[in-house]
C-alpha cells in the first residue's frame, strides 16, 4: 500500500479494570499533518504505555505500510503491556490523505 492514511485507535476489550481508567470505546486519532508528519488528537486520559504499544502499527499504517496481522479492512490489534488488564486496541486506517 503506497497511500498514506489517517489512523483511528480504539479500545476494543479490557480483561480487568485498567489502572489508567481506559474504557472500551475510548478513541484517539493520528492525522497526517501537511503530508509530512503526524499529529495525535483527542488523547486526553490515554495511558502512555498503551500508546507506545500501538506506535509501530500506528506509524506503519499512517505512512502507507502494512502489517502481517491486519485484517481485510486494514485493522490491526495491539495490546497494552499490563498482563492483568490486557487492554486491546484496534488500529485502523480511516481516511486516505
PyMOL commands that set and color helices and strands:
alter all, ss='L'
color gray80, all
select helices_A, chain A and resi 48-62
alter helices_A, ss='H'
color red, helices_A
select strands_A, chain A and resi 5-13+27-33+37-41+75-79+88-96
alter strands_A, ss='S'
color yellow, strands_A
deselect
rebuild
show_as cartoon
